[in-house]
Amino acid sequence: MTRRRLWLFILSVLLLITVCTAVSFKNYTAGLNRVSVASTVPNQIRARAEASGVLLFSDIQKLSLPADCRVEEVLVSVGENFKEGQPLIKLNQNDVAILYYQMLLQQRTLEEQANQTDEIRREIAAHSLSRLEEQTAFLSQLQQNEGVVYAEFPGQITELNVIPGDITTARSSLSYGNLEGEGHFEWYIDAKQYRAFTGTTAGGDGFSLELKISSRLYLEDKKLYRYTSKPVLLESIPEPVHGMYTAIQMEYFSEDYAAVLPKNCIETDSDGGNYVYLLRERDGVLGKESYLQRVGVTVLETDNINAAVMKPLENLVVHSARPPQDLEKVLVIDTEA
Amino acid sequence: MRLHSKGPGLARMAVRLLLGGFVLIPVGAVAALSLRSPVSLKVTDLAGAAEQFLSWGQYRNILFHSPEYWKCFWNTLFLLVPAMALTVLFATLAAYGLSCGRRSRAQTGAVMVYILLSLLPTQILLVPNFVALSAMGLIGSRLSVVLVCAFSPYYVYFMFRICRQIAPEIYEAARMEGAGELKIYRSIAMPQMKSGIWLLVLIGSADLWNMVEQPLVFIQDPSKYPLTVYLRDMDNGVGYAGSIVFSLPVMLLFLLCGRDTVEQIELL
């Protein structure tokens, strides 16, 4: 072999190795997973549950309208507040008068039956008579008011199932809440969101309340918790409406934990175990290499953003360009505080 | 001789091919496995089989996606080149010293010592070498391996055999002309040993190219390991191709120097 051929061979090999080395290093750097790391910090776990609460009056009255009367005018609407003595509904005066006299006749018949010697008939008649007397008294008052139903105390219409022109039936009624009474909020939260909540507030247009939870009931079939608040002074709400929906916020503050980390760092394996990835360094062929090590953690408590774990951790991978893998070599692009 | 004369030619050829093939089985297996796809594919048809078993994937990964491999490749060169240069220097100097004078008992004894030392396995010398290098503070550096490999008694004996073929009268004539020993070594012995030196470089390079124990024991730093050590830890998905690529430079060197090498070995 000539010396020239030998040197040519050696130079070719060196050139080839140089090219392969350069390309490999370029591809290697480009292919590394890029990660950001941080350390756990002492903190609290704060959880917040939001629900839609409904305001309910505690004292709901139902006023049954006399049957077979034409409704001439409905003077209130659902949700409307009324004062004591305010007209609510006007019924046809003639219909009321006819009904009144029918009731009187029926009352006299029952009175005759009540004087009979048959004890059973006498008992039945006595019961029916007392009920009829109440209705007759109401109709008498209604007739004197020319068919107009007046409010006996301040309140709010919660239900109304007649409109002008209707002929009332036995089911025609008017429900209203007593504004002088108390109201309470009722709301539900998902069982997964359940905590030992320490603060609960309700808020809406122009008002904000701190609520004290009066009852909590777990509805197993629906996997929900039903909460009710203690009676709320309705004066604190500008225009309280029965059935009014409002935002409820429930807050929870845990004890102080020594190690809190972002919840998205934690992954769960097929056995239900939790683990995180920590950044480690080792002596490798390319010098100091950064790689990831999968480490199991015991999660004490979580909220929507953070999780408390048993032991403080350093160099915790909080973000990676692609899903991290155990013992994977990585490039650290950021070290967060 | 009887077998040679009576045996049929075809049978002899078959036996030779069989034995030759048997020796080549490991190399063939590595070459075949290097063509397997680095990722396991589900083989359902012929095309899938071809993709699984005839793939350049391992070579592509080795050549363009394995910086560790090439780093170790360079490490091998960084060990080989200085070690080989020192080996040539020390082996030729020692060989000249042993062969230039008149034969004496001391000279014969020294040659015997070299022969005995070259017969000792490398593993036996690892511990004393380690102790000595540790005392010198060289453990962990490439110089430790270079020094251990540079003073090889086998190569001294090897060069002695070549140097001995130079006629002593040439040295005598040079001395009578007033030439010093260094001048004789450089101007007479070295040119005479030239082809032997090439052979030494060839054989020594192959030896150093494949060394495992010394770097593993003396260097102890993965970033300085030669490729022979790194191959052990390589992923099997690309390890076979890595082995083939690693052996190519030495194989090509032997193919290029083939005729000269055979001639030199015949002279020894």
Contacts between the chains, C-beta under 8 A, distances in Angstrom:
chain1	res1	chain2	res2	distance
A	1	B	256	5.2
A	1	B	257	5.0
A	1	B	259	7.4
A	1	B	260	5.7
A	5	B	256	6.4
A	6	B	256	6.7
A	6	B	257	7.5
A	9	B	252	6.8
A	9	B	253	7.0
A	9	B	256	5.8
A	13	B	249	5.4
A	13	B	252	7.8
A	17	B	70	6.5
A	17	B	73	5.8
A	17	B	74	7.1
A	17	B	77	7.8
A	20	B	63	5.1
A	20	B	64	6.7
A	20	B	70	5.6
A	21	B	67	7.0
A	21	B	70	3.9
A	21	B	71	7.5
A	21	B	73	7.5
A	21	B	74	6.9
A	23	B	63	7.6
A	23	B	64	4.8
A	24	B	63	7.5
A	24	B	64	5.7
A	24	B	65	6.0
A	24	B	66	5.5
A	24	B	67	4.3
A	24	B	69	7.2
A	24	B	70	5.3
A	25	B	67	4.6
A	25	B	70	7.8
A	27	B	64	5.8
A	27	B	65	5.1
A	27	B	67	8.0
A	28	B	65	6.9
A	28	B	66	8.0
A	28	B	67	4.4
A	31	B	65	7.3
A	283	B	221	6.9
A	283	B	222	5.5
A	283	B	223	6.7
A	284	B	68	7.4
A	284	B	222	5.7
A	284	B	223	7.0
A	285	B	68	4.1
A	285	B	71	5.4
A	285	B	72	6.1
A	285	B	222	5.2
A	285	B	223	5.9
A	285	B	225	6.8
A	285	B	230	6.2
A	286	B	67	6.2
A	286	B	68	6.1
A	286	B	71	6.0
A	286	B	223	6.7
A	287	B	223	5.1
